């Protein structure tokens, strides 16, 4: 525990040392109280009585007085935010050139929901996310109302937990999960999932995922729903009225899109043939090497950011 905390602190300071700030321009509408401020090493805060942390990445041309959308990225189990950041390449200008990226750290490397996580409750972690967003808004120039969340595996499952929570469902404008382990959302649409509003949500999943199986079943932290069932439950919750499907990449990808509450594409899914438990990318990354497998036919980071931009 102590070594992990030291590592997180070191990673935080090294990462923040690379951030460059360039003050100029004028304020935009819906700007947060952090506009005009030069933040000095934020990323440490007390939440529910526990000292917690996050790392961040600013656009290369960050303007202290221009409001930016924010994306929070949630790592998988036995990991930290910096690994998720490097693995997904979400910091690359091609994906987030106009966004502030934030990477919260789960306690002892995971998020509440699975049976193996006992260090914090769902309420604790939902509150931590709300506290991180508030801290970011105080320290950076944020376009309030355009804050998004994406996660992988246990982090993807936590995205689902947030989307189902009366408080968590109001934190982000849209939600995206990759290989989501949805331990807290099983046994039908009316299972305690209680979003405060219609929730724009995207899920990407591989058919060869042996850790979080597409067909569901017992996972490392409890029972997981079949992804097809989970999507249908969200179609009901989001008042979806129609669904379209298209095959991409020579039949290797099935893209499903629902029209919900009058919004085309509010619920979306990419089913990727032969993809294991890793972040989909056409360029080899760390999680692909651990499966092991080669590059995928899609870039999940590009898909996620385009989804957020459409919302």
C-alpha positions as CSV (number, residue, x, y, z in Angstrom):
1,X,0.0,0.0,0.0
2,X,2.8,2.4,1.0
3,X,4.9,1.6,-2.1
4,X,1.9,2.1,-4.3
5,X,1.1,5.5,-2.8
6,X,4.8,6.5,-3.3
7,X,4.7,5.4,-6.9
8,X,1.5,7.3,-7.5
9,X,2.9,10.5,-6.0
10,X,6.2,10.2,-8.0
11,X,4.3,9.5,-11.2
12,X,2.0,12.5,-10.5
13,X,4.9,14.9,-10.0
14,X,6.9,13.7,-13.0
15,X,3.9,13.9,-15.2
16,X,2.9,17.4,-14.1
17,X,6.4,18.6,-14.6
18,X,5.9,18.1,-18.4
19,X,2.7,20.2,-18.6
20,X,3.1,23.6,-20.3
21,X,0.8,26.5,-19.7
22,X,0.5,29.4,-22.2
23,X,-1.8,32.2,-21.0
24,X,-3.6,34.3,-23.6
25,X,-7.0,34.9,-25.2
26,X,-10.3,35.8,-23.6
27,X,-12.9,33.9,-21.5
28,X,-15.6,31.8,-23.2
29,X,-19.1,31.2,-21.9
30,X,-19.8,28.5,-19.3
31,X,-16.2,28.8,-18.0
32,X,-15.3,27.4,-14.6
33,X,-13.7,29.4,-11.7
34,X,-10.3,27.9,-12.6
35,X,-10.0,30.2,-15.7
36,X,-7.1,32.6,-15.5
37,X,-5.3,30.5,-12.8
38,X,-1.9,28.9,-13.1
39,X,-2.4,25.6,-11.2
40,X,0.6,24.4,-9.3
41,X,0.8,20.6,-8.9
42,X,-2.9,19.8,-8.3
43,X,-3.9,16.2,-8.2
44,X,-4.0,15.4,-4.5
45,X,-7.2,15.8,-2.5
46,X,-9.1,14.5,0.4
47,X,-12.3,12.6,-0.5
48,X,-14.5,10.8,2.1
49,X,-11.7,11.3,4.6
50,X,-9.1,9.6,2.3
51,X,-6.1,11.2,0.6
52,X,-6.5,10.4,-3.1
53,X,-4.9,11.4,-6.4
54,X,-5.2,12.0,-10.1
55,X,-2.9,13.0,-12.9
56,X,-3.7,15.2,-15.8
57,X,-2.6,16.3,-19.3
58,X,-3.2,19.7,-20.9
59,X,-3.4,20.5,-24.6
60,X,-0.1,21.7,-26.0
61,X,-1.5,25.1,-26.6
62,X,-3.4,25.4,-23.3
63,X,-4.9,28.8,-22.8
64,X,-5.5,29.9,-19.2
65,X,-8.6,31.9,-20.3
66,X,-10.2,29.5,-22.8
67,X,-12.6,26.9,-21.5
68,X,-11.9,23.3,-22.5
69,X,-14.0,20.1,-22.4
70,X,-12.6,17.6,-19.9
71,X,-12.4,13.8,-20.2
72,X,-11.8,11.6,-17.1
73,X,-10.1,8.2,-17.9
74,X,-10.5,5.2,-15.5
75,X,-7.9,2.5,-15.4
76,X,-8.6,-1.2,-15.0
77,X,-7.8,-3.4,-11.9
78,X,-4.3,-3.7,-10.6
79,X,-3.4,-0.5,-12.3
80,X,-3.1,3.3,-12.1
81,X,-4.1,6.2,-14.2
82,X,-0.7,6.7,-15.8
83,X,-0.8,3.2,-17.3
84,X,-4.3,3.8,-18.8
85,X,-3.0,7.2,-20.1
86,X,0.0,5.6,-21.9
87,X,-1.9,2.5,-23.1
88,X,-4.8,4.3,-24.7
89,X,-2.7,7.3,-26.1
90,X,-5.7,9.4,-25.3
91,X,-3.4,12.4,-24.7
92,X,-2.3,12.4,-28.4
93,X,-3.3,15.6,-30.1
94,X,-5.1,13.6,-32.8
95,X,-7.6,12.5,-30.1
96,X,-7.6,15.2,-27.4
97,X,-5.9,18.3,-28.9
98,X,-8.7,20.5,-27.5
99,X,-9.4,18.7,-24.3
100,X,-8.1,18.4,-20.7
101,X,-7.4,14.8,-19.9
102,X,-7.7,13.6,-16.3
103,X,-6.8,10.2,-14.9
104,X,-8.0,9.4,-11.3
105,X,-6.4,6.6,-9.3
106,X,-8.5,3.9,-7.7
107,X,-7.6,2.8,-4.2
108,X,-5.1,-0.1,-4.3
109,X,-5.4,-0.2,-8.1
110,X,-9.2,-0.8,-8.6
111,X,-12.7,0.7,-8.4
112,X,-15.7,-0.3,-6.2
113,X,-18.1,-2.9,-7.6
114,X,-16.3,-6.2,-7.8
115,X,-15.9,-8.5,-4.8
116,X,-12.2,-8.2,-4.9
117,X,-12.3,-4.5,-4.1
118,X,-12.9,-3.8,-0.4
119,X,-11.0,-0.5,0.2
120,X,-13.8,1.8,-0.8
121,X,-17.6,1.7,-1.4
122,X,-19.4,2.7,-4.5
123,X,-20.6,5.8,-2.6
124,X,-16.9,6.7,-1.8
125,X,-15.8,6.3,-5.4
126,X,-18.7,8.2,-6.8
127,X,-17.9,11.0,-4.4
128,X,-14.3,10.9,-5.4
129,X,-15.2,11.4,-9.0
130,X,-17.4,14.4,-8.1
131,X,-14.5,15.8,-6.0
132,X,-12.0,15.4,-8.8
133,X,-14.3,17.2,-11.2
134,X,-14.8,20.1,-8.7
135,X,-11.0,20.2,-8.2
136,X,-10.3,20.3,-11.9
137,X,-12.9,23.1,-12.4
138,X,-11.2,25.1,-9.6
139,X,-7.7,24.7,-11.0
140,X,-8.2,24.8,-14.8
141,X,-10.3,26.6,-17.3
142,X,-13.2,24.1,-17.9
143,X,-16.2,24.3,-20.2
144,X,-18.8,23.2,-17.6
145,X,-21.4,20.9,-19.0
146,X,-18.9,19.2,-21.3
147,X,-17.2,16.7,-19.0
148,X,-17.0,13.1,-20.0
149,X,-15.9,9.7,-18.6
150,X,-14.3,6.7,-20.2
151,X,-12.9,3.5,-18.6
152,X,-11.4,0.1,-19.4
153,X,-12.3,-3.3,-17.8
154,X,-12.9,-2.6,-14.1
155,X,-12.7,1.1,-15.0
156,X,-15.3,0.5,-17.7
157,X,-17.5,-1.3,-15.2
158,X,-17.2,1.7,-12.9
159,X,-18.3,3.9,-15.8
160,X,-21.5,1.7,-15.8
161,X,-21.8,2.1,-12.1
162,X,-21.6,5.9,-12.4
163,X,-24.2,5.9,-15.2
164,X,-26.6,3.9,-12.9
165,X,-26.1,6.1,-9.9
166,X,-28.5,9.0,-9.2
167,X,-25.5,11.2,-8.5
168,X,-22.9,9.7,-10.8
169,X,-25.3,9.9,-13.8
170,X,-25.2,13.7,-13.5
171,X,-21.4,14.1,-13.4
172,X,-20.7,13.4,-17.1
173,X,-22.3,14.5,-20.3
174,X,-21.6,11.1,-21.9
175,X,-20.1,7.8,-20.8
176,X,-17.9,5.3,-22.6
177,X,-16.7,1.8,-21.5
178,X,-14.2,-0.6,-23.2
179,X,-14.4,-4.2,-22.2
180,X,-16.6,-3.2,-19.3
181,X,-16.9,-5.5,-16.3
182,X,-20.4,-4.5,-15.2
183,X,-20.6,-6.2,-11.8
184,X,-23.1,-3.7,-10.4
185,X,-25.6,-4.0,-13.3
186,X,-27.0,-7.6,-13.6
187,X,-30.4,-9.3,-13.7
188,X,-32.4,-7.0,-15.8
189,X,-33.0,-3.3,-16.4
190,X,-34.9,-2.7,-13.1
191,X,-32.2,-4.0,-10.8
192,X,-31.5,-0.9,-8.8
193,X,-29.9,1.0,-11.7
194,X,-31.4,4.4,-11.2
195,X,-29.9,7.1,-13.5
196,X,-31.2,10.6,-12.9
197,X,-31.5,11.2,-16.6
198,X,-31.1,9.7,-20.0
199,X,-27.5,8.6,-20.3
200,X,-25.5,8.8,-23.6
201,X,-23.3,5.7,-23.4
202,X,-20.9,3.8,-25.7
203,X,-19.5,0.3,-25.2
204,X,-16.7,-1.4,-27.1
205,X,-16.0,-5.1,-26.5
206,X,-14.1,-8.0,-28.1
207,X,-15.6,-11.4,-28.9
208,X,-12.4,-13.1,-27.7
209,X,-12.2,-11.4,-24.4
210,X,-11.4,-14.2,-21.9
211,X,-11.3,-11.9,-18.8
212,X,-14.7,-10.1,-19.3
213,X,-16.5,-12.5,-21.6
214,X,-18.9,-11.1,-24.2
215,X,-21.5,-13.7,-23.3
216,X,-21.2,-12.9,-19.6
217,X,-20.8,-15.3,-16.7
218,X,-18.7,-15.4,-13.6
219,X,-15.8,-13.0,-13.7
220,X,-12.9,-12.2,-11.4
221,X,-15.1,-10.1,-9.1
222,X,-18.5,-11.7,-9.4
223,X,-21.3,-12.3,-12.0
224,X,-21.2,-10.2,-15.2
225,X,-24.1,-9.7,-17.6
226,X,-24.0,-10.7,-21.3
227,X,-23.1,-7.6,-23.2
228,X,-26.0,-7.9,-25.5
229,X,-28.4,-8.0,-22.5
230,X,-26.7,-5.1,-20.9
231,X,-27.1,-3.0,-24.0
232,X,-30.8,-4.0,-24.2
233,X,-31.3,-2.8,-20.6
234,X,-29.8,0.5,-21.4
235,X,-32.0,0.8,-24.5
236,X,-35.0,0.4,-22.2
237,X,-33.7,2.9,-19.6
238,X,-32.8,5.5,-22.3
239,X,-36.2,5.2,-24.0
240,X,-34.7,4.0,-27.3
241,X,-37.1,3.7,-30.2
242,X,-35.0,2.3,-33.0
243,X,-31.8,0.5,-33.7
244,X,-29.5,0.3,-36.7
245,X,-26.6,-2.0,-37.5
246,X,-23.7,-1.9,-39.9
247,X,-20.7,-4.2,-40.4
248,X,-17.3,-2.6,-40.8
249,X,-13.7,-3.6,-41.5
250,X,-14.6,-6.5,-43.8
251,X,-17.0,-7.9,-41.3
252,X,-14.7,-7.8,-38.4
253,X,-16.7,-5.1,-36.5
254,X,-20.4,-4.8,-35.9
255,X,-21.5,-1.3,-35.0
256,X,-24.9,-0.9,-33.4
257,X,-26.6,2.4,-32.8
258,X,-29.8,3.3,-31.1
259,X,-32.0,6.4,-31.3
260,X,-33.0,7.3,-27.8
261,X,-35.1,10.1,-26.4
262,X,-35.1,11.6,-29.9
263,X,-31.3,11.6,-30.2
264,X,-29.6,9.4,-32.9
265,X,-26.7,7.4,-31.6
266,X,-27.2,8.2,-28.0
267,X,-26.5,4.5,-27.2
268,X,-23.8,2.8,-29.3
269,X,-21.8,-0.4,-29.3
270,X,-18.8,-1.8,-31.3
271,X,-18.5,-5.6,-31.2
272,X,-15.0,-6.5,-32.4
273,X,-14.3,-10.0,-33.7
274,X,-11.2,-11.7,-32.3
275,X,-10.4,-8.8,-29.9
276,X,-9.2,-10.0,-26.5
277,X,-9.1,-8.1,-23.2
278,X,-7.2,-5.1,-24.3
279,X,-7.7,-1.5,-25.6
280,X,-8.4,-1.7,-29.3
281,X,-5.8,0.2,-31.4
282,X,-4.4,-0.2,-34.9
283,X,-1.0,0.5,-33.3
284,X,0.4,-2.1,-30.8
285,X,0.0,-1.1,-27.2
286,X,0.8,-2.5,-23.7
287,X,-2.6,-4.2,-23.1
288,X,-2.4,-5.9,-26.5
289,X,1.0,-7.3,-25.6
290,X,-0.4,-8.8,-22.4
291,X,-3.2,-10.8,-24.1
292,X,-1.0,-11.4,-26.2
293,X,-2.3,-10.3,-29.6
294,X,-1.4,-7.9,-32.4
295,X,-3.0,-4.6,-33.4
296,X,-6.8,-4.3,-33.8
297,X,-8.8,-3.1,-36.8
298,X,-10.2,-0.1,-35.0
299,X,-8.9,2.8,-32.8
300,X,-11.0,2.9,-29.7
301,X,-9.6,6.3,-28.6
302,X,-10.8,7.8,-31.9
303,X,-14.2,6.2,-31.6
304,X,-14.6,7.4,-28.0
305,X,-13.6,11.0,-28.7
306,X,-15.9,11.2,-31.7
307,X,-18.8,9.9,-29.6
308,X,-18.1,12.5,-27.0
309,X,-17.9,15.3,-29.6
310,X,-21.2,14.2,-31.0
311,X,-22.9,14.7,-27.6
